[in-house]
Amino acid sequence: MNPRPFTWLSLSFFGYFCAYGVFVPFFPVWLKSQAYGAELIGLVVASSYFFRFAGGLLFANFVKRAHHLLSTLRVLAWASVGVMASISIVAENFWLLFVAIGLFSMLNSAGIAITDTLATTWQQQVKLDYGKARLIGSAAYVVGVTVFGNLIGVIGNQNIVWILTALLFLYALMQMLSPSVAPADNNQSTVTTPVGFTELLKDPITFRVLMAVTLIQGSHAGYYVYSVLYWTQLGINVETTSLLWGLAVCAEIILFFFSNRLFRKWSISKLLYIATIGAIARWGLFAITDNLWLIALLQTFHSLTFALMHYAVIRYIGTQPQSSMAKLQSLYNGLANCAGVGVMTAIAGQLYPISGQLMFIVMTGVAVTALAVVPRGVRAL
């Protein structure tokens, strides 16, 4: 079987994000089932974001040419399977567990970064529609959260790691398929790792855009790590929490699907302001409500706090010179999705044992700070 590049990429995104949809909300639940406290869970999860940042940079150095992409993805996928299986074995030894989780985070982060590089290569080769392929990844995330969230409720939290191992095994099998069109280099290879980040950060508009999205994304940290634990503490069962997570991603998918139609003529600044206000409302109301229907409504705000923010920054990057785009994408991923979330996860880990409400109040304050950072009058038409 030699699937077309779009089919191969769609399968890859489906496998990756289905497993990731289990890992993000439910891995902290597994750690709790192994008798680890909230503070240690916060430390482990916060550290994993920094390992993700390091892994994305480290493993990219092994990809020198486009034909290295597939083989590297396959090695990373099978290594992820092995490391995840070992996590259950070393669960009783905290430091071995910490190292294993760090290694998995590095492998997992590099996998999605290199998959995006492969997608960029195929965009140039065969005019691949990246957006439609990536939507399949978001849909797979919903499957991971909802379907396997319900399965976890049936077979028990202690089996979460084995569910992840099985999903990663299926993902690795998908990587073994050979696409009908192999990735190939062009005159300006998209595989080369860019340099010159410092110069980009000297631009005041770029710096403020990146800082704003880092604060907005960082404010999600308490939600990413502790929402399932917090909601179960409020009396919401695990199966329902999985549906709440799935609702958030469904809202994200819908916004991505209609984003160009709805927001093509809106300024970057306006989009970021809306995302920030959405985050303030979302975390602020999370801190004061235990009403399931209001929580469900607030989950649809993920379309603003994540999807609209992501759409805005990608549009901003698209206005920059071609030679700077890859560098800006790396800065965005590293600062917002790894460093920002990692720092705020560590802070959330200290706050959640005191009070879940206090944690969401602090996350609200982080989002409020972003309002002062968003640059005004930034357009991308």
C-alpha positions in Angstrom: 0.0 0.0 0.0 1.4 3.4 -1.1 -0.9 6.1 0.1 -0.9 9.6 -1.4 0.9 12.2 0.6 -2.4 13.7 1.9 -3.6 10.3 3.1 -0.2 9.4 4.6 -0.1 12.7 6.5 -3.7 12.4 7.6 -3.0 8.9 9.0 0.1 10.2 10.8 -1.8 13.1 12.4 -4.6 10.8 13.4 -2.3 8.4 15.1 -0.3 11.1 16.8 -3.2 13.2 18.1 -5.3 10.3 19.1 -2.5 9.2 21.5 -1.9 12.8 22.5 -5.6 13.3 23.3 -5.2 10.6 26.0 -1.8 11.8 27.2 -2.5 15.4 27.9 -5.7 15.2 30.1 -5.2 11.7 31.5 -1.5 11.1 32.2 -1.7 13.3 35.4 -4.6 11.0 36.4 -2.4 8.0 35.9 0.3 9.6 38.0 -2.2 10.2 40.8 -3.2 6.5 40.6 0.4 5.7 41.3 0.1 7.6 44.6 2.0 10.7 43.5 0.8 14.0 45.0 -0.4 17.1 43.1 2.9 19.0 43.7 5.0 16.2 42.2 2.5 15.8 39.3 2.9 19.5 38.6 6.7 19.2 38.7 6.7 16.3 36.3 4.3 17.8 33.8 6.0 21.2 33.9 9.4 19.7 33.3 8.0 17.7 30.4 7.3 21.0 28.5 11.0 21.9 28.8 12.0 18.5 27.6 9.6 19.0 24.7 11.4 22.3 23.8 14.8 20.6 24.0 13.6 17.6 22.0 12.3 19.7 19.1 15.6 21.4 18.7 17.8 18.3 19.3 16.3 15.8 17.0 15.9 18.4 14.2 19.7 18.4 13.9 19.6 14.8 12.7 17.5 15.7 9.6 19.8 17.1 7.0 17.9 16.2 3.9 14.2 15.7 3.0 14.8 11.9 2.5 15.8 11.7 6.2 12.3 12.8 7.3 10.4 9.5 7.0 13.2 7.3 8.6 13.6 9.8 11.5 9.8 9.8 12.1 9.8 6.0 12.2 12.7 5.8 14.7 11.0 8.4 16.9 7.7 6.5 16.8 9.1 3.1 17.8 11.3 4.7 20.4 8.2 6.4 21.9 6.4 3.0 22.1 9.4 1.5 24.0 9.7 4.4 26.4 6.0 4.6 27.2 5.9 0.8 27.9 8.9 1.3 30.3 7.1 4.1 32.2 4.7 1.6 33.7 7.7 -0.6 34.7 9.6 2.1 36.5 6.5 3.8 38.1 7.5 3.1 41.7 10.9 4.8 41.3 10.3 8.6 40.9 13.6 9.5 39.4 13.6 6.7 36.8 10.0 7.7 36.0 11.0 11.4 35.7 13.8 10.5 33.2 11.5 8.2 31.2 8.8 10.9 31.0 11.4 13.5 30.0 12.7 11.2 27.2 9.2 10.5 26.0 8.4 14.2 25.9 11.5 14.8 23.8 10.6 12.1 21.3 7.0 13.1 21.2 7.8 16.8 20.5 10.3 16.0 17.8 7.7 13.7 16.1 5.2 16.4 15.5 7.8 19.0 14.6 9.3 16.8 11.9 5.8 15.8 10.7 5.1 19.5 10.1 8.4 19.8 8.2 7.4 16.9 6.1 4.0 18.6 5.5 5.8 21.8 4.4 7.9 19.8 2.0 4.9 18.2 0.4 3.1 21.5 0.2 5.8 22.6 -2.1 6.1 19.3 -4.0 2.5 18.4 -4.5 0.5 21.4 -3.2 -0.7 19.4 -0.3 -3.7 21.0 1.7 -2.1 21.1 5.1 -5.2 22.6 6.8 -7.5 19.8 5.9 -4.9 17.2 7.0 -4.4 19.0 10.3 -8.1 19.1 11.0 -8.0 15.3 11.0 -5.5 15.5 13.8 -7.8 17.7 15.8 -10.6 15.2 15.2 -8.4 12.4 16.4 -7.7 14.4 19.5 -11.4 14.3 20.2 -11.5 10.6 19.6 -8.6 10.1 22.1 -10.2 12.3 24.8 -13.8 11.0 24.4 -13.6 7.3 23.3 -10.6 6.4 25.4 -11.6 8.6 28.2 -14.7 6.5 28.5 -12.6 3.3 28.2 -10.4 4.5 31.1 -13.6 5.0 33.2 -14.4 1.3 32.6 -11.0 -0.4 33.0 -9.4 1.9 35.5 -6.9 4.8 35.7 -4.0 2.4 36.4 -4.2 1.2 32.8 -3.8 4.6 31.1 -0.2 4.0 30.2 -1.0 0.7 28.5 -3.7 2.4 26.5 -1.1 5.0 25.4 1.4 2.2 24.6 -1.2 0.5 22.3 -2.1 3.8 20.6 1.5 4.7 20.0 2.1 1.2 18.6 -0.6 1.7 16.0 0.8 5.2 15.2 4.3 3.6 14.7 2.7 1.0 12.3 1.2 3.9 10.3 4.7 5.4 9.9 5.9 2.3 8.2 3.7 2.9 5.2 5.6 4.2 2.1 3.9 7.2 0.5 3.4 7.3 -3.2 5.5 10.5 -3.4 8.7 10.5 -1.4 9.8 13.9 0.2 12.5 15.5 -1.9 14.7 18.6 -1.4 14.4 21.8 -3.4 16.8 24.6 -3.9 15.8 26.1 -0.5 15.5 23.0 1.6 12.8 23.2 4.2 14.7 20.7 6.3 17.5 23.0 7.3 17.2 24.2 10.9 17.0 28.0 10.9 19.2 30.3 13.0 19.1 34.0 14.0 16.3 34.0 16.6 17.9 36.9 18.5 17.5 39.3 15.5 13.8 38.5 15.2 13.2 39.2 18.8 14.7 42.7 18.4 11.7 43.7 16.4 9.3 45.3 18.9 6.1 44.2 17.2 7.3 40.6 16.8 8.5 40.5 20.4 5.1 41.8 21.7 3.1 39.4 19.5 5.2 36.4 20.8 5.0 37.6 24.4 1.2 38.0 24.1 0.6 34.5 22.7 3.0 33.1 25.3 1.0 34.6 28.1 -2.3 33.5 26.5 -1.1 30.0 25.9 0.6 29.9 29.3 -2.7 30.7 31.0 -4.0 27.3 29.8 -1.5 25.5 32.0 -3.8 24.9 34.9 -6.5 23.7 32.6 -4.2 21.3 30.7 -2.8 19.7 33.8 -5.4 19.9 36.5 -8.9 20.4 34.9 -9.8 16.6 35.1 -8.6 16.4 38.7 -10.4 19.7 39.5 -13.7 18.6 37.9 -13.7 15.2 39.5 -13.2 17.0 42.8 -16.4 18.9 42.0 -18.2 15.6 41.5 -18.0 15.3 37.7 -17.1 11.7 36.7 -14.1 11.0 34.4 -16.4 10.0 31.5 -18.0 13.4 31.5 -14.7 15.2 31.8 -13.6 13.5 28.7 -16.7 14.8 26.9 -15.8 18.3 28.2 -12.4 18.1 26.7 -13.8 16.8 23.4 -16.3 19.7 23.3 -13.4 22.1 23.5 -11.5 20.5 20.6 -14.8 20.3 18.5 -15.1 24.1 19.0 -11.5 24.5 17.9 -12.1 22.4 14.8 -15.2 24.5 13.8 -13.3 27.8 14.2 -10.3 26.5 12.1 -12.7 25.4 9.4 -14.4 28.8 9.1 -11.5 31.0 10.1 -10.6 32.4 6.7 -14.3 33.1 5.9 -14.9 34.8 9.3 -11.7 36.6 10.1 -9.7 37.1 6.9 -10.2 40.9 7.1 -9.7 41.3 10.8 -6.5 42.8 12.2 -4.0 40.6 14.1 -4.4 42.9 17.1 -8.2 42.5 17.2 -7.9 38.8 17.0 -5.4 38.7 19.9 -7.6 41.0 22.0 -10.6 38.7 21.5 -8.5 35.6 22.4 -7.2 37.4 25.5 -10.7 38.5 26.7 -11.9 35.0 26.1 -9.2 33.6 28.3 -10.0 36.1 31.1 -13.7 35.1 31.0 -13.0 31.4 30.7 -10.5 31.0 33.6 -12.3 33.6 35.8 -15.6 31.8 35.6 -13.9 28.4 36.0 -12.7 29.7 39.4 -16.2 30.5 40.7 -18.6 27.9 39.1 -19.3 24.2 39.7 -22.3 24.2 37.2 -21.7 21.5 34.6 -23.6 23.4 31.9 -21.7 26.6 32.4 -18.4 24.7 32.4 -19.5 23.1 29.1 -20.3 26.5 27.6 -16.9 27.8 28.8 -15.2 24.9 27.0 -16.4 26.2 23.7 -14.3 29.3 24.5 -11.3 27.1 23.5 -12.2 28.2 20.0 -11.1 31.7 21.1 -8.4 31.1 23.7 -6.5 28.6 21.6 -7.7 28.4 18.0 -8.2 32.1 17.3 -4.9 32.9 19.0 -3.2 30.3 16.9 -4.8 31.5 13.7 -3.8 35.1 14.5 -0.1 34.3 15.1 0.1 32.1 12.0 -1.4 35.0 10.0 1.2 37.3 11.5 4.1 34.9 10.6 2.7 34.8 7.0 3.2 38.6 6.7 7.0 38.3 7.4 9.8 37.6 4.8 9.9 34.0 3.6 13.4 33.6 5.1 12.0 34.5 8.6 8.9 32.3 8.6 10.5 29.1 9.8 12.4 30.9 12.5 9.3 32.6 13.8 7.4 29.3 13.8 10.1 27.8 15.9 10.0 30.7 18.3 6.2 30.6 18.6 6.3 26.8 19.3 9.2 27.1 21.7 8.0 30.1 23.7 4.2 29.7 23.8 3.7 25.9 23.6 6.7 24.8 25.6 8.4 27.4 27.8 5.3 29.5 28.6 3.1 26.5 29.4 6.0 24.9 31.3 6.6 27.8 33.6 2.9 28.3 34.3 2.5 24.5 34.9 5.1 24.7 37.6 3.3 27.6 39.2 -0.1 25.8 38.9 1.5 22.8 40.6 2.2 24.9 43.7 -1.3 26.5 43.6 -3.6 23.6 43.0 -2.8 21.8 46.3 -3.8 25.0 48.0 -6.9 25.7 46.0 -8.1 24.9 42.5 -10.1 28.2 42.5 -6.9 30.1 43.4 -5.1 28.4 40.5 -7.7 29.6 38.0 -7.7 33.1 39.5 -3.9 33.3 38.9 -4.4 32.0 35.3 -6.9 34.8 34.8 -4.3 37.3 36.0 -1.8 35.9 33.4 -4.4 36.5 30.7 -5.0 40.0 32.0 -1.3 40.7 31.6 -1.5 39.7 27.9 -4.0 42.6 27.3 -1.2 45.1 28.1 1.3 43.3 25.8 -0.8 42.9 22.7 0.5 45.4 20.1 -2.0 47.8 18.6 -2.8 48.3 14.9 -1.1 45.1 13.6 -2.8 44.2 10.4 -2.3 41.2 8.0 -4.6 41.6 5.0 
